[in-house]
Amino acid sequence: MNIAFPAFFLLALILPGFIFTSAFERSENTTLDKKPFESSSASSLVCALLLQVGYATAVHSCIYPIDFDVCLKLLTGVKLSAHELSTISPDVLRIGGYFCGLYFAAYLLGKLSQFFMLKWNPYKTSMFAFDTPWYYELKGKLSAQQDAQIIKLSCLQDGVLYYGFLEDFYLDKDGQLDRLALSDVSRRTINDDDDNEQSDREQRYYPIKGDRLILKYGDISNVNIEYLYLTRLNSPSETLAHDVQSE
């Protein structure tokens, strides 16, 4: 038997583990935060083993029997007899359906696991939080006591301070923060700031017309994050946004 076929069959067996971990992990994939290949491969191989055992057992018990002896021979490169080849040939579509179903199940299970992991560990301080600092910081999910509903940013760019509500943020292909989308934005220059009169400083903010202002993160000198929390008043229909913490 061609030596490339066992390698291809092995790849088909372990691929579900990589599909699962790719769908499950919510990593920003920055250069510094990437997992080592050995660590990622080890977790993917373990996931592949668990997925294969569970899926193959379900298929073997409920849908159609699997000849595990033939699978082992294919994996080790042992030459199959004419009888074994004749039994495999009619099941080519079933074999293809098995792997297609397994790959889809691995992806779906990975996404579901990620959803429930975020639901049960929603904060940066959670025990099993993902390694995604931008996600938690810019979503305001720092801890159970610091779960902001509204986020405002002050962004300094070329001597101009932009201040507005954070609507969204975007990452580049490497996982680095790329753009910030702000709404209800005001701006002011900081060169002529005078600390003597607070009212004068506040009046230096000029509103910017438009629904969303997009700022490129690479052009921003620094970002100040202001978390606002909604507090329920005596009337159930009334809420109050107040500033509890600024970073």
KOLKOLSE-802101 format. One line per 5 residues: number of its first residue (from 1); for each residue x, y, z of C-alpha. Coordinates in Angstrom, 1 decimal, m for minus. Example, Ala and Ser with C-alpha at 12.3 -4.5 7.8 and 13.67 -1.06 7.14 Angstrom:
# residues 2
1	12.3 m4.5 7.8  13.7 m1.1 7.1 .
//
This chain:
# residues 247
1	0.0 0.0 0.0  1.2 3.5 m0.8  2.9 5.0 2.3  1.1 8.3 1.7  m2.3 6.7 2.3 .
6	m1.8 5.9 6.0  m0.5 9.5 6.5  m3.6 10.8 4.8  m5.9 8.6 6.8  m4.1 9.7 10.1 .
11	m4.6 13.3 9.1  m8.3 12.7 8.4  m8.6 11.1 11.9  m6.9 14.0 13.8  m8.3 16.8 11.8 .
16	m11.5 17.0 13.9  m9.4 17.9 16.9  m7.9 20.9 15.2  m11.3 22.0 13.8  m12.7 21.8 17.4 .
21	m9.9 23.8 19.0  m10.0 26.4 16.2  m13.7 26.9 16.7  m13.5 26.8 20.5  m10.5 29.1 21.2 .
26	m11.3 32.8 21.3  m7.8 34.0 21.0  m6.8 37.4 19.6  m3.7 35.7 18.2  m1.2 38.5 18.9 .
31	2.4 37.5 18.3  3.1 37.5 22.0  m0.1 35.6 22.9  0.1 32.7 20.5  0.2 29.3 22.0 .
36	3.3 27.2 21.2  2.7 24.7 18.4  3.4 21.8 20.7  0.8 23.0 23.2  m1.8 23.6 20.5 .
41	m1.1 20.3 18.8  m1.3 18.3 22.1  m4.7 19.8 23.0  m6.0 19.2 19.4  m4.8 15.6 19.5 .
46	m6.5 14.9 22.8  m9.7 16.5 21.4  m9.4 14.4 18.3  m9.1 11.2 20.3  m12.2 12.1 22.4 .
51	m14.2 13.1 19.4  m13.3 10.0 17.4  m14.1 7.7 20.3  m17.5 9.3 21.0  m18.5 9.7 17.3 .
56	m17.3 6.3 16.2  m19.0 4.6 19.1  m22.3 6.4 18.3  m22.1 5.5 14.6  m21.1 1.9 15.2 .
61	m23.9 1.4 17.7  m26.7 3.4 16.1  m26.1 3.7 12.4  m23.9 1.1 10.8  m21.1 m1.2 12.1 .
66	m17.5 m0.1 11.6  m14.8 m2.6 10.9  m12.1 m1.4 13.3  m9.6 m4.1 12.2  m9.6 m2.7 8.7 .
71	m9.2 0.9 10.1  m6.2 m0.3 12.1  m4.7 m1.9 9.0  m5.2 1.3 7.0  m3.6 3.3 9.7 .
76	m0.5 1.1 10.0  m0.1 0.6 6.3  m0.8 m3.2 6.3  m1.8 m4.5 2.9  m5.5 m5.3 2.7 .
81	m6.7 m8.5 1.3  m8.9 m8.7 m1.8  m11.9 m9.5 0.4  m11.3 m6.5 2.6  m11.0 m4.2 m0.4 .
86	m14.2 m5.6 m1.8  m16.0 m4.8 1.5  m14.7 m1.3 1.6  m15.5 m0.3 m2.0  m19.3 m0.2 m1.7 .
91	m19.0 1.9 1.5  m17.0 4.8 0.0  m20.0 7.2 0.3  m20.6 6.1 3.9  m17.0 6.7 4.8 .
96	m17.1 10.1 3.2  m20.3 10.9 5.0  m18.7 9.7 8.3  m15.9 12.2 8.0  m18.0 15.1 6.7 .
101	m20.4 14.6 9.6  m17.6 14.4 12.1  m16.0 17.6 10.8  m19.3 19.5 11.0  m19.9 18.1 14.5 .
106	m16.4 19.1 15.7  m16.9 22.7 14.4  m20.4 22.9 15.9  m19.3 21.4 19.2  m16.4 23.9 19.4 .
111	m18.7 26.9 18.8  m21.2 25.6 21.4  m18.4 25.0 23.9  m17.1 28.6 23.3  m20.6 30.0 23.8 .
116	m21.1 28.2 27.1  m17.6 29.0 28.3  m18.2 32.7 27.7  m21.6 32.4 29.4  m20.2 30.7 32.5 .
121	m16.9 32.6 32.6  m17.9 36.1 31.3  m15.3 38.2 33.0  m11.5 38.8 32.7  m11.1 37.6 36.3 .
126	m13.1 34.3 35.6  m11.2 31.1 36.3  m11.4 29.9 32.7  m11.3 33.2 30.9  m10.0 33.3 27.4 .
131	m6.6 35.0 26.7  m8.3 38.0 25.0  m7.4 41.2 26.8  m8.9 43.5 24.2  m12.2 41.7 24.3 .
136	m12.7 42.0 28.1  m11.3 45.5 28.3  m13.3 47.0 25.4  m16.5 45.0 26.3  m16.3 46.3 29.9 .
141	m16.3 42.8 31.4  m13.6 43.1 34.0  m15.3 41.4 36.9  m18.7 40.7 38.5  m18.4 44.1 40.2 .
146	m17.1 45.8 37.1  m19.5 44.8 34.4  m20.0 48.1 32.4  m23.0 48.6 30.2  m21.6 51.8 28.5 .
151	m18.0 52.5 27.5  m16.6 55.9 26.6  m13.2 56.5 25.2  m10.8 59.4 25.1  m8.3 59.0 22.3 .
156	m5.4 61.3 21.7  m4.3 61.6 18.1  m2.0 64.3 16.7  m2.7 66.7 19.6  m6.5 66.3 19.3 .
161	m8.5 64.6 22.0  m11.5 62.7 20.7  m14.2 61.7 23.3  m17.2 59.5 22.6  m19.1 56.3 23.1 .
166	m17.4 53.1 22.0  m19.6 51.4 19.4  m17.3 48.7 18.1  m13.6 47.7 17.7  m11.8 45.7 15.0 .
171	m8.7 43.6 14.9  m6.3 43.1 12.1  m5.2 39.8 10.6  m2.6 39.4 13.4  m5.1 40.0 16.2 .
176	m3.8 43.4 17.0  m6.3 46.2 17.7  m6.8 48.0 14.3  m9.7 50.4 14.5  m12.0 52.0 17.0 .
181	m15.6 53.1 16.1  m17.0 55.9 18.3  m20.3 57.6 18.2  m21.5 61.0 19.6  m18.0 62.2 19.4 .
186	m16.6 65.6 20.5  m13.0 66.8 20.0  m10.7 69.4 21.4  m7.1 70.4 21.1  m4.9 70.0 24.2 .
191	m2.2 72.5 23.4  m3.9 75.4 25.0  m5.4 73.6 28.0  m5.7 75.8 31.1  m6.2 74.1 34.5 .
196	m7.5 77.3 36.1  m11.1 77.1 35.0  m12.9 73.8 34.5  m15.8 75.4 32.6  m13.5 76.8 30.0 .
201	m12.0 73.4 29.4  m15.3 71.8 28.9  m16.4 74.4 26.4  m13.4 73.6 24.3  m15.1 70.3 23.2 .
206	m16.6 70.7 19.7  m19.2 68.1 18.5  m18.3 66.2 15.3  m21.2 65.7 12.9  m21.8 62.1 11.8 .
211	m23.0 58.8 13.2  m19.6 57.0 13.7  m16.0 58.2 13.8  m13.4 55.6 12.9  m10.0 56.0 14.5 .
216	m7.0 53.9 13.4  m5.3 52.6 16.5  m1.8 52.9 15.1  m2.3 56.7 14.9  m3.5 57.0 18.5 .
221	m1.0 58.1 21.2  m3.0 56.8 24.1  m6.5 55.7 25.1  m8.4 56.3 28.3  m11.3 54.0 29.0 .
226	m14.3 55.2 31.0  m16.7 52.6 32.3  m20.3 53.6 32.9  m22.8 51.5 34.9  m26.6 51.5 34.9 .
231	m28.1 51.7 38.3  m31.8 51.0 38.9  m33.7 53.7 40.8  m36.9 53.4 42.9  m39.0 53.3 39.8 .
236	m38.4 50.0 37.8  m38.6 52.0 34.5  m35.9 54.5 35.5  m32.2 53.9 35.3  m29.2 56.1 35.9 .
241	m25.8 55.8 34.2  m23.0 56.8 36.4  m19.3 56.8 36.2  m17.7 54.3 38.6  m14.3 53.9 37.2 .
246	m12.0 55.3 34.6  m8.9 53.7 33.3 .
//
